[in-house]
Amino acid sequence: MEILNFIFFSDAGSPFNNAALLVFRVLVAQQLFRVHGMKKIRLQNGQREVVPNPLHLPEKLNGLVATFADTVVPILVMAGFATRLAVLPTIGVTAIGYLVVHRNDSAEVRDVPFMYTIALLLLLALGAGTYSLDNYILNLLNP
């Protein structure tokens, strides 16, 4: 039960802070899905986005991880479901984008993966807040 509490419990301290955390996580996740997730599932000129593979994973696995991180994870984060676990793959993708893929690029290019990484690290640390499925599930498990 302690592990479930660690994963699901999150309280930012006041209703205002929890509402701010709700707005923050929904806006970050919505933008991630709209801008990056849609590129992974939408065809442009008959092809999907080419996903960089700096770790030399099998191509299908690399594409699957990147697509999952940019399409499924944002939906989980918006709902506030298993938020601390859900953000882990996307943190990995964005951190690798910042540290490896864009390491020699200008600050203007590097700032996008950096900002997503920082925002998702904040959600990893704070959790989803009380306005979330995490909180609802925890309350069902701990009457």
Secondary structure, 3 states (H helix, E strand, C coil): CHHHHHHHCCCCCCHHHHHHHHHHHHHHHHHHHHHHHHHHHCCECCECCCCCCCCCCCHHHHHHHHHHHHHHHHHHHHHCCCHHHHHHHHHHHHHHHHHHHCCCCCHHHHHHHHHHHHHHHHHHHHCCCCCCHHHHHHHHHCC
